[in-house]
Amino acid sequence: MVLKPNPLSPETVEIGKSLIRSRTQAEASPMPAGLLNALRLEQILDLLDFMEAGGKKK
């Protein structure tokens, strides 16, 4: 399994699945709180399109 401890860094850590005792979903999102508040609706929709396209321009 490949983990990315810091979402702002390209560094990853690989560990074997057999070494994992349990998994839980993070309680906090890596997206800063209120980030979308600074964007216009058009910018938010552009961001969603970009993410749905896998980071590639349509």
LOLODREN-274589 format. One record per atom (N, C-alpha, C): chain; x, y, z; atom name. Coordinates in steps of 0.001 Angstrom, whole numbers, plus 500000, padded with zeros to 6 digits. Atoms other than C-alpha are relative to their C-alpha. Example, Ala and Ser with C-alpha at 12.3 -4.5 7.8 and 13.67 -1.06 7.14 Angstrom:
% LOLODREN-274589
 chaine      x      y      z atome
      A 500890 498810 500000     N
      A 512300 495500 507800    CA
      A 500900 501200 500000     C
      A 499180 498810 499940     N
      A 513670 498940 507140    CA
      A 499230 501090 500730     C
% end
This chain:
% LOLODREN-274589
 chaine      x      y      z atome
      A 500852 498849 500000     N
      A 500000 500000 500000    CA
      A 500905 501222 500000     C
      A 499237 498756 500069     N
      A 501285 503468 499143    CA
      A 499252 501075 500780     C
      A 500591 498947 499170     N
      A 500616 506194 501706    CA
      A 500688 501319 499699     C
      A 499453 498658 500183     N
      A 501101 509924 501370    CA
      A 499769 500752 501310     C
      A 500182 499395 498680     N
      A 501671 511219 504919    CA
      A 499715 501495 499964     C
      A 500198 498555 500107     N
      A 501793 514859 503835    CA
      A 499439 500303 498614     C
      A 500599 499752 501311     N
      A 499364 515821 501034    CA
      A 500664 501136 499226     C
      A 499325 498892 500666     N
      A 501503 518877 500261    CA
      A 501393 499624 499503     C
      A 498677 500457 500386     N
      A 504633 516814 499635    CA
      A 499883 498830 499022     C
      A 500059 501125 500939     N
      A 505357 514409 496759    CA
      A 500475 498684 500627     C
      A 499456 501181 499339     N
      A 506938 511970 499240    CA
      A 498906 498980 500338     C
      A 500919 501081 499660     N
      A 505217 508590 499668    CA
      A 500735 498960 500837     C
      A 499467 501092 499191     N
      A 505713 505616 501995    CA
      A 499273 498736 499574     C
      A 500611 501273 500375     N
      A 505132 502011 500916    CA
      A 500109 499022 501160     C
      A 500007 501052 498978     N
      A 504095 499323 503387    CA
      A 499165 498837 499477     C
      A 500762 501178 500394     N
      A 502821 495795 502956    CA
      A 498640 499964 500689     C
      A 501342 500062 499410     N
      A 499090 495242 503514    CA
      A 499964 499098 501229     C
      A 499992 500922 498856     N
      A 499909 492417 505911    CA
      A 500467 500681 501288     C
      A 499530 499269 498815     N
      A 501497 494968 508275    CA
      A 498935 500922 500587     C
      A 501057 499097 499532     N
      A 498254 496945 508648    CA
      A 499061 499239 500933     C
      A 500892 500643 499017     N
      A 496321 496017 511799    CA
      A 498571 500491 499889     C
      A 501347 499449 500138     N
      A 493367 498354 511256    CA
      A 500056 501245 499126     C
      A 500115 498802 500834     N
      A 492158 501161 509014    CA
      A 498811 500813 500475     C
      A 501100 499105 499671     N
      A 490034 504188 509809    CA
      A 500033 501179 499038     C
      A 500084 498823 500857     N
      A 488836 507126 507775    CA
      A 500399 501231 500805     C
      A 499563 498779 499322     N
      A 490439 510464 508626    CA
      A 498795 500852 500380     C
      A 501081 499133 499541     N
      A 488215 512793 510621    CA
      A 500061 501373 499349     C
      A 499827 498675 500598     N
      A 489647 515900 508970    CA
      A 500409 499855 498544     C
      A 499635 499969 501410     N
      A 489915 516671 505281    CA
      A 501332 500723 499835     C
      A 498769 499256 500250     N
      A 493305 517703 503882    CA
      A 499730 501358 499348     C
      A 500365 498718 500605     N
      A 491423 520555 502181    CA
      A 499750 501017 501119     C
      A 500180 498999 498935     N
      A 491651 523717 504300    CA
      A 498536 500433 500151     C
      A 501371 499562 499721     N
      A 488384 524761 505954    CA
      A 499749 501365 499375     C
      A 500391 498716 500564     N
      A 486610 527572 504118    CA
      A 500672 500344 498688     C
      A 499269 499709 501231     N
      A 488774 527272 500992    CA
      A 499062 500438 498871     C
      A 500925 499660 501080     N
      A 485764 527392 498655    CA
      A 499321 501343 500203     C
      A 500652 498716 499725     N
      A 484443 530528 500354    CA
      A 500633 501151 499229     C
      A 499286 498938 500707     N
      A 487056 532585 498508    CA
      A 499817 499911 498477     C
      A 500162 500202 501439     N
      A 486040 531229 495080    CA
      A 498597 500360 499532     C
      A 501310 499763 500633     N
      A 483248 532275 492728    CA
      A 499451 498660 499536     C
      A 500650 501234 500428     N
      A 480747 529634 491596    CA
      A 500677 499433 498753     C
      A 499361 500451 501246     N
      A 482384 529477 488149    CA
      A 501352 499324 500291     C
      A 498709 500577 499648     N
      A 485779 528765 489744    CA
      A 499827 498637 500683     C
      A 500271 501276 499329     N
      A 484323 526015 491932    CA
      A 499625 498942 498972     C
      A 500395 500953 501036     N
      A 482710 524366 488908    CA
      A 501190 499606 499127     C
      A 498780 500310 500746     N
      A 486007 524609 486992    CA
      A 500874 499018 500778     C
      A 499211 500890 499156     N
      A 487782 522949 489910    CA
      A 499410 498591 499997     C
      A 500653 501311 500040     N
      A 485226 520117 489990    CA
      A 500226 499308 498664     C
      A 499739 500570 501331     N
      A 485587 519597 486222    CA
      A 501430 499467 499915     C
      A 498597 500379 500028     N
      A 489373 519460 486616    CA
      A 500223 498707 500782     C
      A 499828 501201 499171     N
      A 489162 516867 489414    CA
      A 499333 498797 499349     C
      A 500685 501103 500671     N
      A 486629 514734 487526    CA
      A 500772 499517 498784     C
      A 499200 500352 501178     N
      A 488963 514769 484504    CA
      A 501338 499383 500407     C
      A 498755 500592 499537     N
      A 491744 513344 486660    CA
      A 501178 500935 499899     C
      A 498937 499004 500069     N
      A 493727 516564 486551    CA
      A 500422 500362 498598     C
      A 499678 499696 501401     N
      A 493711 516758 482767    CA
      A 499006 501007 499458     C
      A 500910 499030 500628     N
      A 492290 519627 480754    CA
      A 499085 499267 499040     C
      A 500951 500606 500941     N
      A 489152 518700 478823    CA
      A 500138 500632 498649     C
% end
